[in-house]
Amino acid sequence: MYNLIVYGSLLHIEELKKQNIDPSQVEFVKVKGFKRVFNQEPSWRKVDGIHKAVLNIEADKNAWFNAIAIKNLDEEYVKELDHRERGYDKTMLKDSSVTLYDNDTVLKDCIVYKGKEGKQNDKILPNIDYFEICKNGAKSHFDEFYQDYLATTYKNSLDGKIELI
């Protein structure tokens, strides 16, 4: 059994429902050691132009981001998600890197989807519709969660750097 960390569109309850995730299966968490960035080329949310970036995470020992953990998923369900997340590689997180929001308890056996090598692009901006799904998903939870989302989510500045959304 795995605990899947989701940090983008699956923050939105309607997106979770589409994946047959019961809200009782989720926990709000903080993930240390990564930065959340809109810099991933899409695999299936195809749009033309510069506004096409979807979310990714990048290793950064000084960073963290907030997310939802979908608890106790079996191998079969994770294989189904592999198709949805085909632009990403499934990564096992260190057991000490994920903690619950309400009491800092460590959550073990966590996996996350991280952008496939070479699919990042510093010359694209967030996909507008996807950006709204992610933001509204974060906003639909409690205020601290939303404020943390805003404080830990980055986009390209188009000059080779990143900036907060």
Protein Blocks (a to p, Z undefined) as FASTA:
>chain_A
ZZdddfblmmpmklmmmnopafklpccdddehiacddfbccfklccedjblcccdddddf
kbccdddddehiafklmmmmmmmmmmbccddddfklpccfklopacehiacddddehiac
fkbccdfklmmmmmmmmmmmcfklmmmmmmmcccdehlopacdZZ
